[in-house]
């Protein structure tokens, strides 16, 4: 049916919906690689191309689909279709172009058909140029096609009584014809090399012609053509593959070597030489200077349309400028052209001098500023402004673009003090016209100078920074008309860059912090665009973070007081609420612990909403948890509001949202530190469920953070905690991990995690020996998870993995294991596990006494060495990453206090081990004890006795 349709053999006319459906179906044939199975399709498409716009559209849709394929096989199929169809397409394009050239006034159907043909050729040349130039016939035809494109462009430009306007057929055709060469060169630099000289000269002539035709203050004629021309020149000048000395050229040559031998490599080498020679001949000093002059004087200056957009909606225009790209904006294309020329070897010294000749003319800059100041205060002036003002705006734009090159060539202090600062002062001190006056002059130079200061952040000296800070804060807080919104937003951008600069002068900015924050919030009330609001809140956040503890009470109050209202007005704009949370996190690190409590009424409703679950606020969860952690770490005392919020943390963890597990465990650790008995009394059950859902189900790094909270719990509540872990099934889950290791299961915990879990059981054995041993190791062999023998054997086997050399953490863990093993020795307190277990642990411990004593000797020796060195160790928690934002110092203080009060740390380990051994000797009887001791290495026993008496 499709073939019949393409051959125009249907007995009924095609409706538009049916045409669209067939076009989609033809594209799907290309998508599913079925074109080889339908050999009649391509001839049917090509045969009717001269007369059928519908067939041309189908072919264009097919090529568009093939162009999206990325597999090598698909690319080969595309290349085969291209070489097969290109001859007939090229001849058709040339003949149709001749028709257009002879008479520009054609029917709409002709323009549509011609534009589709240009699109087809664009896809073929852009995607399959190497294949086309590899065949002599198609290579010659390609030269004809490219020449025809140039001829047609020149004809349209010269014969049109006025430049074609955007969205007209001829304008679209010009855009498409220029894009063929631009994209072909960009995608295939070396294969395009033979055509380079002709195109460089052609596009240079086009750009110079258009620049001469451009009326001052008006948009560029044929703007898309000018943009495409600039992009071509930029692509060629910045192409590293055209430089024989660059690594880019070497990689291009290397990639050309194929299974066909060295022919492709030789062709690539030849193309490289041709391209290098073409670039060398074209980009002369004279040409670079002319192009730079066009970029600055013709492409960069603001036009009447720009000023109208600025006047009508400054904020929206700001967003438009920020989002402009080199493919659709003449100003951006001009800036890119100047930057590309300026960064080249020949252009850097040449264009730097070219710019310096302008920038060192201080008088002209001051005169331009005076013109703007006079226009602002005049009762009736239109916004087109003086052309000298617009020209200096463009020059400053070029200077900002070339800032990295100019930093070492211009005395920025002298320039700022003698030109920029006086110019800015002149403009700002001019009396503004009253509201009744017909004055619509825009602060063009004020905006550009503020922007320019941000470009030269790296050139600012320590003596100059305070002056820059004062100037910018003055601009931010300056009483202004609506059109100054763009100036203020640009000022915010510049301030943001200064705040993020490594050399930000915190002391110099201290007195400006509060005025800056008030100015930012005042501007926030005026703006409407989401991008503007985001920029303002981001800048506020960066400022608070950089000021830190030097922020001061006035600035802190200025930051915090409006935040609740901002939060409420943000509504569903979570990106703004995200920055509110970030600001509060930074504030918590910038005020004292007592002042942090003042944040609670503001923060707690935000945390409640942000962690409540559901898709509406999931974007806020991460920032909310970071804020929560920061506040809990610096909290001077436990707060009822945070106490009531804790179930949110439990819900996040239990509901398997392990993306936030790390920060949740750190928050839980702080709750245990600060909440103490109050927290434990209400939430012990929540903790049991939480730990039960995690043990054995998370990766090693996550388990490390879980252990932080478990350790905190067992230090604070050793007896109650062990009972909770036992009754909640957590200990049993840990034994399952042990069983996997014993059975050498494929999915098993690594040793670094296993020893942490065993340490938790060890702490339970120290505090609650009989209950834990009885509850975990049942006597019925068919029901126990891990036997006492297996568990003890695992402890002795993995003792060397407990972390000696890990600082304080490893040292404490080894003490836990030593104390746990000592607790398992029988003594006056009866058999381990109670009467029902009599003889079980007794026999195991005596049988393995040699290894147990080895553990005692190792740990007591380490303790003695640490005491002699007076070292507390450097690492207090198991983490491969730095502590999360906020409260790091307060956290470490609390952690040190908790560790100092840890029963395992405070116990006299030597006395404890000695008392357990003495008790075991008495309980076992003299003969049995002597037999056990004689099974040990005498040297190890002697070492232990020596440690006892030291």
C-alpha positions in Angstrom: 0.0 0.0 0.0 2.8 2.4 0.9 4.5 1.8 -2.5 1.2 2.3 -4.3 0.7 5.6 -2.4 4.2 6.9 -3.1 3.7 6.1 -6.8 0.4 8.1 -6.7 -1.6 5.1 -7.9 -4.3 5.2 -5.3 -7.9 5.6 -6.7 -8.7 8.3 -4.2 -7.0 11.5 -3.1 -5.0 11.6 0.1 -6.4 13.5 3.0 -4.0 15.4 5.2 -4.4 13.0 8.2 -3.7 10.1 5.9 -0.6 11.8 4.5 0.7 12.3 8.1 0.0 8.7 9.0 1.9 7.4 5.9 4.9 9.7 6.7 5.0 8.3 10.2 4.8 4.8 8.9 7.7 5.4 6.4 9.8 6.8 9.4 9.0 3.6 11.4 10.4 1.5 8.6 13.7 3.3 9.1 13.4 3.0 12.9 12.9 -0.8 12.8 15.6 -1.4 10.2 13.1 -2.7 7.7 14.2 -0.6 4.7 16.5 -3.4 3.4 13.5 -5.7 3.4 11.6 -3.2 1.2 13.9 -2.6 -1.8 11.1 -0.8 -3.7 10.7 1.9 -1.1 13.7 4.0 -2.0 13.1 4.1 -5.8 9.4 4.9 -5.2 10.4 7.9 -3.0 13.1 9.2 -5.4 11.1 8.8 -8.6 8.5 11.3 -7.6 10.7 13.8 -5.8 10.7 16.3 -8.6 7.0 16.7 -8.6 5.7 15.4 -5.2 6.1 17.4 -2.1 4.4 14.6 -0.2 7.1 12.1 -1.3 9.8 14.6 -0.4 8.3 14.9 3.1 8.2 11.1 3.5 11.8 10.9 2.5 12.8 13.7 4.9 10.9 11.9 7.7 12.8 8.7 6.9 16.2 10.4 6.9 15.3 12.2 10.2 14.6 8.8 11.8 17.8 7.3 10.4 19.8 10.2 11.7 18.9 9.3 15.3 20.3 5.8 15.1 23.6 5.3 16.8 24.7 1.7 16.0 27.4 1.3 13.4 25.2 -1.0 11.3 22.5 1.7 11.1 25.1 4.3 10.2 26.3 2.1 7.3 22.7 1.7 6.1 22.3 5.5 6.2 25.5 5.9 4.2 24.3 3.4 1.6 21.0 5.2 1.2 22.8 8.5 1.0 25.2 7.5 -1.8 22.4 5.8 -3.7 20.1 8.8 -3.6 22.5 11.7 -3.6 23.1 11.9 -7.4 19.4 12.3 -8.3 18.8 14.6 -5.4 21.8 16.8 -6.3 20.7 17.2 -9.9 17.1 18.0 -8.7 18.4 20.6 -6.2 20.7 22.3 -8.8 17.9 22.6 -11.4 15.3 23.8 -8.8 17.8 26.3 -7.5 18.3 27.6 -11.0 14.5 28.1 -11.2 14.6 30.0 -7.9 17.6 32.1 -9.0 15.9 33.2 -12.2 12.7 34.3 -10.4 12.6 34.8 -6.7 8.8 35.3 -6.6 7.5 31.8 -6.6 4.4 30.0 -5.4 4.2 28.8 -1.8 4.1 25.3 -3.1 7.5 25.8 -4.8 9.0 27.3 -1.6 7.7 24.4 0.5 9.1 21.8 -2.0 12.5 23.6 -2.3 12.8 23.9 1.5 12.1 20.2 2.0 14.8 19.4 -0.6 17.2 21.6 1.3 16.4 19.7 4.5 17.0 16.4 2.8 20.4 17.5 1.5 21.2 18.9 4.9 20.7 15.5 6.5 22.6 13.6 3.9 25.6 16.0 3.9 25.7 16.5 7.6 25.5 12.8 8.5 27.2 11.0 5.6 29.8 13.5 4.3 32.8 11.0 4.6 30.9 8.5 2.4 30.0 11.1 -0.2 33.5 12.4 -0.6 34.9 8.8 -0.8 33.2 8.2 -4.2 34.5 10.3 -7.1 31.1 10.8 -8.7 29.3 11.9 -5.5 32.3 14.0 -4.4 32.0 16.1 -7.6 28.3 16.4 -7.2 28.8 17.5 -3.6 31.1 20.3 -4.8 28.3 21.4 -7.3 25.7 21.3 -4.5 27.8 23.4 -2.1 28.5 25.9 -4.9 24.8 26.0 -5.7 24.0 26.8 -2.1 26.4 29.7 -2.2 25.1 31.0 -5.5 21.5 30.8 -4.3 22.3 32.6 -1.1 24.1 35.4 -3.0 21.3 35.6 -5.5 18.6 36.0 -2.9 20.6 38.5 -0.9 21.4 40.6 -4.0 18.0 40.4 -5.9 15.7 40.9 -2.9 14.5 44.5 -2.8 14.9 44.3 1.0 16.3 41.6 3.2 13.8 38.7 3.7 12.0 39.0 7.0 11.9 36.2 9.6 9.4 33.4 9.0 9.1 34.2 5.3 9.9 31.4 2.8 13.1 33.0 1.5 14.4 33.6 5.0 13.8 29.9 5.9 15.6 28.9 2.7 18.6 31.1 3.4 18.8 29.6 6.9 18.7 26.1 5.7 21.2 26.6 2.9 23.8 28.1 5.3 23.3 25.4 7.8 24.3 22.7 5.3 27.9 23.9 5.2 28.0 24.9 8.9 26.9 21.5 10.2 28.8 19.5 7.6 32.1 21.2 8.7 31.2 20.9 12.4 30.4 17.2 12.2 33.2 16.2 9.7 36.1 18.7 9.9 38.7 16.8 8.0 36.5 15.5 5.1 35.2 19.1 4.7 38.8 20.4 4.4 38.9 20.6 0.5 35.9 23.0 0.6 37.2 25.1 3.4 38.9 28.0 1.5 35.9 28.7 -0.7 33.5 28.7 2.3 35.7 30.9 4.5 35.9 33.5 1.8 32.2 33.2 1.0 31.0 33.5 4.6 33.4 36.3 5.3 31.9 38.2 2.3 28.4 37.5 3.6 29.2 38.8 7.1 30.9 41.9 6.0 28.1 42.7 3.5 25.4 42.2 6.2 27.4 44.4 8.7 27.5 47.2 6.1 23.8 46.9 5.6 22.9 47.0 9.3 21.4 50.3 10.4 22.7 51.6 13.7 20.5 50.7 16.6 18.5 48.2 14.5 18.6 44.4 14.4 21.0 42.6 12.1 19.6 42.0 8.7 19.1 38.3 7.9 19.9 37.5 11.5 19.9 33.7 11.1 22.3 33.9 8.2 24.6 36.1 10.3 24.4 33.8 13.2 25.2 30.7 11.0 28.1 32.6 9.4 29.6 33.4 12.8 29.2 29.8 14.0 31.0 28.6 10.8 33.9 31.0 11.4 34.0 30.0 15.1 34.0 26.3 14.4 36.8 26.6 11.9 39.0 28.8 14.0 38.5 26.7 17.1 38.8 23.3 15.4 41.8 21.6 16.9 41.8 19.0 14.1 43.0 21.8 11.7 46.1 22.4 13.8 48.9 19.9 13.0 50.6 20.5 16.3 47.5 19.7 18.5 46.4 16.5 20.0 43.1 16.9 18.3 44.7 16.6 14.9 46.6 13.5 16.0 43.5 11.8 17.2 41.6 12.7 14.0 44.4 11.2 11.9 44.5 8.1 14.1 40.8 7.5 13.9 41.0 7.5 10.1 43.0 4.3 9.9 40.6 1.5 8.9 40.6 -2.0 7.6 41.0 -0.7 4.1 44.6 0.1 4.8 46.6 3.3 4.9 44.6 5.1 2.2 42.2 6.7 4.6 45.0 7.8 6.9 46.8 9.3 4.0 43.7 11.1 2.9 43.2 12.4 6.4 46.8 13.6 6.5 46.3 15.4 3.2 43.1 17.0 4.4 44.8 18.2 7.5 47.5 20.0 5.5 44.9 21.5 3.2 42.8 22.7 6.2 45.8 24.1 8.0 46.9 26.0 4.9 43.4 27.4 4.3 43.2 28.6 7.9 46.6 30.2 7.7 45.8 32.0 4.5 42.4 33.2 5.7 42.9 34.2 9.4 45.4 37.1 8.8 45.9 40.0 11.1 43.7 42.2 8.9 40.8 39.6 8.7 40.9 39.0 12.5 40.7 42.7 13.2 37.8 43.2 10.8 35.9 40.3 12.3 36.5 41.5 15.8 35.3 45.0 14.8 32.1 43.5 13.3 31.6 41.4 16.5 31.9 44.4 18.7 30.4 47.2 16.6 27.7 45.3 14.7 26.7 42.1 16.5 27.1 42.9 20.2 25.4 46.4 20.5 21.8 46.4 21.8 19.1 47.1 19.3 15.8 48.9 19.4 14.1 45.5 19.8 16.3 44.6 22.8 15.6 47.9 24.5 11.9 47.6 24.0 12.0 44.1 25.5 14.1 45.4 28.4 11.7 48.3 29.0 8.5 46.2 28.8 9.7 43.5 31.2 13.3 43.9 32.6 13.1 40.6 34.5 11.9 38.5 31.6 14.5 40.1 29.3 17.2 39.2 31.9 16.1 35.6 31.7 16.1 35.7 27.9 19.6 37.1 27.8 20.8 34.4 30.2 19.3 31.7 28.1 20.5 33.0 24.8 22.5 30.5 22.7 24.9 31.0 19.8 22.5 29.2 17.5 19.6 31.6 17.9 20.9 35.0 19.2 23.1 37.4 17.3 24.6 39.0 20.4 25.7 35.6 21.7 27.0 34.6 18.3 29.0 37.8 18.1 30.4 37.3 21.6 31.4 33.7 20.7 33.1 35.0 17.5 35.1 37.5 19.4 36.0 35.0 22.1 37.2 32.5 19.6 39.3 35.0 17.8 40.7 36.3 21.0 41.7 32.9 22.3 43.6 32.0 19.2 47.4 32.4 19.0 47.2 35.2 16.5 44.2 36.8 18.1 45.2 37.0 21.7 47.9 39.7 21.5 46.2 41.4 18.5 42.7 41.7 20.0 43.9 42.5 23.5 45.7 45.5 22.1 42.6 46.3 20.0 40.5 46.3 23.2 43.1 48.2 25.3 43.0 51.1 22.8 39.3 51.5 23.8 39.5 50.8 27.5 42.4 53.1 28.2 40.4 56.0 26.8 39.0 57.0 30.2 37.6 60.3 29.0 35.3 58.7 26.4 34.0 56.3 29.1 33.2 59.1 31.4 31.5 61.1 28.6 29.3 58.1 27.8 28.3 57.8 31.5 27.5 61.5 31.5 25.3 61.1 28.5 23.4 58.3 30.2 23.1 60.3 33.4 21.7 63.3 31.5 19.3 61.1 29.7 18.0 59.6 32.9 17.3 62.9 34.5 15.7 64.5 31.3 11.9 64.9 31.3 11.4 63.3 27.9 13.9 60.9 26.3 13.1 57.7 24.5 14.9 54.5 25.4 16.9 54.1 22.2 19.6 56.1 24.0 22.7 57.6 22.7 24.6 55.4 20.2 27.9 56.1 22.1 26.3 54.6 25.2 25.3 51.4 23.3 28.7 51.2 21.7 30.4 51.3 25.1 28.0 48.7 26.3 29.3 46.5 23.5 33.0 47.3 24.3 32.5 46.5 27.9 30.9 43.2 26.9 34.0 42.3 24.8 36.2 43.3 27.8 34.3 41.0 30.1 34.5 38.1 27.6 38.3 38.7 27.2 38.8 39.2 31.0 41.2 36.3 31.4 43.5 37.8 28.7 43.2 41.4 29.9 43.9 40.7 33.6 47.6 40.8 33.1 47.6 43.6 30.5 45.5 46.3 32.1 45.9 48.0 35.5 42.5 47.1 36.8 42.9 49.3 39.9 43.7 52.3 37.8 40.9 51.5 35.3 38.3 51.1 38.1 39.4 54.2 40.1 39.6 56.5 37.1 36.9 55.3 34.8 34.5 52.6 36.1 33.9 53.9 39.6 33.4 57.5 38.5 31.2 56.4 35.7 29.0 54.4 38.0 28.9 57.2 40.5 27.9 59.7 37.8 25.0 57.6 36.6 23.7 56.7 40.1 23.9 60.3 41.4 21.9 61.7 38.6 18.4 62.8 39.7 15.8 60.4 38.3 13.0 61.8 36.2 9.7 62.1 38.0 7.0 59.5 37.3 5.0 62.0 35.2 7.8 62.6 32.8 7.9 60.7 29.5 11.4 59.3 30.2 12.1 55.7 29.3 15.9 55.7 29.3 17.4 52.4 30.4 20.4 52.2 32.7 22.5 50.4 30.0 26.0 51.4 31.2 25.1 51.0 34.9 24.0 47.4 34.1 27.1 46.6 32.0 29.6 48.0 34.5 28.1 45.9 37.3 28.3 42.9 35.0 31.9 43.8 34.1 33.0 43.8 37.7 32.0 40.2 38.0 34.1 39.2 35.1 37.3 40.6 36.7 36.9 38.9 40.1 40.3 37.3 39.8 41.9 40.7 39.1 40.6 42.4 42.3 43.3 43.3 44.7 42.8 43.2 48.5 42.7 47.0 48.6 40.1 47.3 45.9 37.7 44.6 47.1 36.1 46.8 49.9 35.4 49.5 47.3 33.8 47.0 44.9 31.7 45.6 47.8 30.5 49.0 48.7 29.7 50.0 45.1 27.7 46.8 44.5 25.7 47.0 47.7 24.9 50.6 46.9 23.6 49.5 43.5 21.6 46.7 45.1 19.9 49.1 47.5 19.6 52.1 45.2 16.1 53.6 44.8 15.3 53.0 41.2 12.5 52.7 38.7 11.2 49.4 37.4 13.7 49.2 34.6 16.5 48.8 37.2 15.4 45.3 38.0 17.8 44.0 35.4 20.6 46.0 37.0 19.8 44.7 40.4 19.6 41.1 39.2 23.0 41.5 37.5 24.3 43.0 40.7 23.1 39.9 42.5 25.0 37.7 40.0 28.2 39.7 40.5 27.8 39.5 44.3 27.3 35.8 44.1 30.5 35.4 42.2 32.4 37.5 44.7 31.0 35.5 47.6 32.1 32.2 46.0 35.5 33.6 45.2 38.3 32.0 47.2 39.7 35.4 48.2 36.3 36.8 49.5 37.2 39.3 52.1 35.0 38.3 55.0 36.1 41.1 57.5 35.6 43.8 54.9 32.1 42.6 54.2 30.9 42.2 57.8 29.3 45.6 58.0 27.6 45.1 54.6 26.1 41.7 55.4 22.8 43.1 56.9 22.2 45.7 54.1 23.0 43.1 51.5 20.5 40.7 52.9 17.8 43.4 53.2 18.5 44.4 49.6 18.2 40.8 48.4 14.9 40.3 50.1 13.5 43.6 48.9 14.4 42.6 45.4 12.8 39.2 46.0 9.5 40.9 46.7 9.6 42.6 43.3 10.7 39.8 41.0 8.2 37.3 39.4 10.4 34.9 37.4 11.4 31.7 39.2 14.9 32.0 37.9 15.3 35.4 39.5 13.9 34.3 42.9 16.2 31.2 42.8 19.3 33.4 42.1 18.5 35.8 45.0 18.0 33.0 47.5 21.0 31.1 46.3 23.1 34.3 46.7 21.7 34.8 50.2 22.6 31.2 51.1 26.2 31.6 49.8 26.7 34.8 51.7 25.6 33.3 55.0 27.8 30.2 54.4 30.8 32.3 53.7 30.3 34.7 56.6 29.9 31.8 59.1 30.3 32.8 62.7 31.2 36.4 61.7 27.7 37.0 60.3 26.5 38.8 63.4 23.1 39.1 65.1 21.8 41.9 62.9 22.5 40.0 59.7 21.2 36.7 61.2 17.9 38.3 62.1 17.6 40.0 58.7 18.1 36.5 57.1 15.7 34.5 59.3 12.7 36.8 59.9 11.3 36.8 56.4 12.0 33.1 55.7 8.7 31.7 57.0 6.7 34.1 54.8 9.0 33.3 51.8 8.3 29.6 52.5 4.6 30.0 52.6 4.5 32.2 49.5 6.6 29.8 47.6 3.7 27.3 47.5 4.6 24.4 45.2 7.8 26.1 44.0 10.0 23.6 45.8 13.2 24.9 44.3 12.6 28.1 46.4 11.8 26.1 49.5 14.9 24.1 48.9 17.0 27.3 49.2 15.1 28.4 52.3 16.1 25.1 54.0 19.7 25.6 52.8 19.8 29.2 54.2 18.6 28.0 57.6 21.2 25.2 57.6 23.9 27.8 57.0 22.4 30.1 59.6 22.5 27.2 62.2 26.3 27.1 61.6 26.7 30.8 61.9 25.1 31.5 65.3 25.7 30.3 68.8 24.1 27.2 70.3 21.8 29.4 72.4 20.7 31.4 69.4 19.9 28.2 67.4 16.9 27.6 69.7 15.4 30.7 68.2 15.2 29.0 64.9 13.0 26.1 66.1 9.6 27.8 65.7 10.5 28.6 62.1 12.2 25.3 61.2 10.0 22.6 62.7 6.9 23.2 60.6 9.2 23.2 57.5 10.8 19.9 58.5 7.4 18.4 59.3 6.1 19.2 55.8 9.3 18.4 53.9 9.7 14.9 55.4 6.0 14.0 55.4 6.3 11.6 52.4 4.5 11.8 49.1 5.7 13.1 45.7 4.8 16.7 46.4 7.7 17.4 48.7 10.2 14.5 48.0 12.5 17.1 46.3 12.9 18.8 49.7 13.6 15.8 51.8 17.4 15.8 51.4 17.8 19.4 52.3 15.4 19.1 55.2 17.3 16.2 56.7 20.6 18.1 56.4 19.0 21.1 58.2 17.6 18.7 60.8 21.0 17.2 61.4 22.7 20.6 61.7 20.2 21.7 64.3 20.4 18.5 66.3 24.2 18.6 66.4 24.4 22.1 67.8 21.3 21.7 70.1 22.2 22.7 73.6 19.3 20.7 75.1 16.5 18.4 74.0 13.5 20.1 72.5 9.9 18.9 72.6 9.2 19.9 69.1 12.1 17.8 67.7 11.0 15.0 70.1 7.6 14.9 68.5 9.1 15.0 65.0 11.3 11.8 65.4 8.7 9.4 63.9 9.4 11.1 60.6 12.9 9.7 60.6 11.7 6.3 61.6 9.2 6.3 58.7 11.8 7.3 56.2 14.1 4.4 57.2 11.5 1.7 57.8 9.8 2.5 54.5 13.0 1.5 52.7 13.9 5.0 51.6 17.6 4.2 52.0 18.6 7.0 49.8 18.7 9.1 53.0 19.9 6.4 55.3 23.3 8.0 56.1 21.9 11.4 57.2 19.0 9.6 59.1 21.5 7.5 61.1 23.5 10.6 61.9 20.3 12.4 63.1 19.4 9.4 65.2 22.9 9.4 66.8 22.4 13.1 67.8 18.9 12.2 69.2 20.6 9.6 71.5 23.2 12.1 72.5 20.8 14.9 73.4 17.5 13.2 74.1 18.9 10.7 76.6 16.3 8.9 78.7 13.4 11.0 77.4 14.0 9.9 73.9 14.7 6.3 74.9 11.5 6.0 77.0 9.2 6.8 74.1 11.0 5.5 71.0 12.7 2.3 72.0 10.1 0.3 70.0 10.7 2.5 66.9 14.4 1.9 67.1 13.9 -1.9 67.3 11.8 -1.9 64.1 14.3 0.4 62.4 17.3 -1.7 63.1 15.5 -4.9 62.3 14.8 -3.6 58.8 18.4 -2.7 58.2 20.6 -5.4 59.6 21.9 -7.7 56.8 20.0 -5.7 54.2 22.3 -2.8 53.4 25.7 -2.4 51.8 28.9 -2.0 53.8 29.1 1.8 53.7 25.5 2.1 54.9 26.2 -0.4 57.7 29.0 1.8 58.9 26.6 4.7 59.5 24.1 2.4 61.2 26.8 1.4 63.6 27.3 5.0 64.6 23.8 5.1 66.1 24.0 1.6 67.5 27.2 2.4 69.3 25.7 5.6 70.7 22.7 3.6 71.9 24.8 0.8 73.6 27.1 3.4 75.2 24.2 5.3 76.6 21.9 2.4 77.5 23.9 -0.8 77.6 21.4 -2.9 79.6 18.2 -1.5 78.1 19.7 -1.4 74.6 20.8 -5.0 74.7 17.4 -6.1 75.9 15.7 -4.2 73.2 17.9 -5.6 70.4 17.4 -9.1 71.8 13.6 -8.9 72.1 13.2 -7.1 68.8 15.0 -9.8 66.9 18.0 -7.6 65.9 20.5 -9.8 67.5 19.1 -12.8 65.7 19.5 -11.0 62.4 23.1 -10.3 63.3 23.6 -14.0 63.9 22.2 -14.7 60.5 25.0 -12.6 59.1 27.4 -14.7 61.2 25.9 -17.9 59.8 26.4 -16.7 56.2 30.1 -16.1 56.9 30.5 -19.5 58.6 28.8 -21.3 55.7 30.8 -19.2 53.2 27.6 -18.1 51.5 28.0 -16.2 48.2 26.1 -13.2 49.6 27.8 -12.4 52.9 28.9 -9.4 54.9 32.5 -8.3 54.5 34.7 -8.6 57.5 34.8 -4.9 58.2 31.0 -5.0 58.7 30.8 -8.4 60.4 33.1 -7.3 63.2 30.9 -4.2 63.8 27.8 -6.4 64.1 29.6 -8.9 66.4 30.7 -5.9 68.5 27.0 -5.0 69.1 26.5 -8.5 70.5 29.7 -8.2 72.5 28.4 -5.1 74.2 25.2 -7.0 75.0 27.2 -9.8 76.6 29.1 -7.3 78.7 26.0 -5.6 80.0 23.5 -8.4 80.0 25.4 -11.7 79.6 23.0 -14.3 80.7 19.9 -12.9 79.0 21.7 -12.4 75.7 23.4 -15.8 75.8 20.2 -17.5 76.8 18.1 -15.7 74.3 20.3 -16.1 71.3 21.9 -19.5 71.7 19.1 -22.0 72.3 19.9 -25.5 73.3 17.7 -27.1 70.6 20.1 -27.7 67.7 17.3 -27.6 65.2 16.2 -24.1 66.0 19.4 -22.1 66.7 20.8 -19.8 64.0 24.4 -20.0 65.2 25.8 -22.3 67.9 27.9 -21.1 70.8 30.8 -23.0 69.3 30.4 -21.3 65.9 30.0 -17.9 67.4 33.0 -18.1 69.6 35.1 -19.5 66.8 34.0 -16.6 64.6 35.0 -14.1 67.2 38.4 -15.6 67.7 38.9 -15.9 63.9 37.9 -12.3 63.1 39.5 -10.6 66.1 42.4 -9.4 63.9 39.9 -7.6 61.8 38.5 -5.5 64.6 40.6 -2.5 63.6 43.8 -2.1 65.3 45.4 1.0 63.9 42.0 2.6 63.2 42.5 5.2 65.9 40.1 5.4 68.8 37.3 3.5 67.1 39.4 0.4 66.5 40.9 0.6 70.0 37.5 0.7 71.7 36.1 -2.1 69.5 39.0 -4.4 70.5 38.3 -3.5 74.2 34.7 -4.5 73.6 35.7 -7.9 72.3 38.2 -8.4 75.2 35.5 -7.5 77.7 33.0 -9.7 76.0 35.3 -12.7 76.0 36.2 -12.1 79.6 32.4 -12.0 80.5 32.0 -15.4 78.9 34.5 -17.0 81.3 32.7 -18.9 84.0 32.9 -17.4 87.5 31.2 -16.7 90.7 28.2 -15.3 88.8 27.4 -18.8 87.7 27.4 -20.5 84.3 27.0 -18.4 81.1 23.4 -18.4 80.1 22.1 -19.7 83.3 21.8 -23.2 84.9 20.4 -24.7 81.8 23.6 -23.9 80.0 26.0 -25.2 82.6 29.0 -26.8 80.9 28.3 -25.4 77.4 30.2 -22.1 77.5 32.5 -23.4 80.3 33.9 -26.2 78.2 34.2 -23.9 75.1 36.0 -21.2 76.9 38.5 -23.5 78.5 39.1 -25.4 75.3 39.9 -22.1 73.5 41.6 -20.5 76.5 44.9 -20.1 74.6 43.4 -17.9 71.9 41.3 -16.0 74.5 44.4 -15.2 76.5 46.1 -14.1 73.3 43.3 -11.6 72.8 43.7 -10.3 76.4 47.5 -9.9 75.9 47.1 -8.0 72.7 44.5 -5.6 73.9 46.2 -4.9 77.3 49.5 -4.3 75.5 47.8 -1.8 73.1 46.2 -0.1 76.1 49.5 0.3 77.8 51.1 1.7 74.7 48.3 4.2 74.1 48.5 5.3 77.7 52.2 5.8 77.4 51.8 7.8 74.2 49.0 9.9 75.7 47.1 9.5 72.4 43.3 9.5 72.1 43.3 8.5 68.5 42.3 10.6 65.6 39.2 8.8 64.2 36.0 8.8 66.2 33.6 7.3 63.7 33.7 4.8 60.9 33.3 6.9 57.7 35.0 7.2 54.4 33.6 10.6 54.0 33.7 13.9 55.8 31.0 14.7 58.3 27.9 16.2 56.6 27.3 19.9 56.7 26.6 21.7 59.9 27.7 21.3 63.5 30.9 19.3 62.9 32.7 20.8 65.8 29.8 20.5 68.2 29.3 16.9 67.1 32.9 16.0 67.8 32.7 17.6 71.3 29.6 15.6 72.1 31.1 12.4 70.7 34.2 12.8 72.7 32.1 13.3 75.8 30.0 10.2 75.0 33.1 8.1 74.4 34.8 9.3 77.6 31.7 8.1 79.5 31.5 4.8 77.6 31.5 1.9 80.1 33.9 0.0 77.9 36.3 3.0 78.1 35.9 3.8 81.7 36.3 0.2 82.9 39.7 -0.8 84.3 40.3 -3.5 81.7 43.3 -5.0 83.4 41.4 -5.4 86.7 38.3 -6.7 85.0 40.1 -9.4 83.0 42.1 -10.4 86.1 39.0 -10.7 88.2 37.3 -12.8 85.5 40.3 -15.1 85.2 40.6 -15.5 89.0 36.9 -16.2 89.3 37.1 -18.8 86.5 40.0 -20.5 88.2 38.0 -20.8 91.4 34.8 -21.9 89.7 36.5 -24.6 87.6 38.6 -26.0 90.4 42.3 -26.3 90.8 42.8 -29.5 88.6 40.6 -28.4 85.7 42.1 -24.9 85.7 45.7 -26.2 85.7 44.8 -28.5 82.8 43.4 -25.5 80.8 46.4 -23.3 81.6 48.9 -26.0 80.6 47.2 -26.2 77.2 48.2 -22.5 76.6 51.5 -21.2 75.2 53.6 -20.6 78.3 55.1 -17.4 76.8 51.6 -15.9 76.3 50.6 -16.8 79.9 53.7 -15.2 81.2 53.0 -12.0 79.2 49.5 -11.9 80.7 50.8 -12.3 84.3 53.4 -9.6 83.7 50.8 -7.2 82.4 48.7 -7.9 85.5 51.5 -6.8 87.9 52.7 -3.8 85.9 
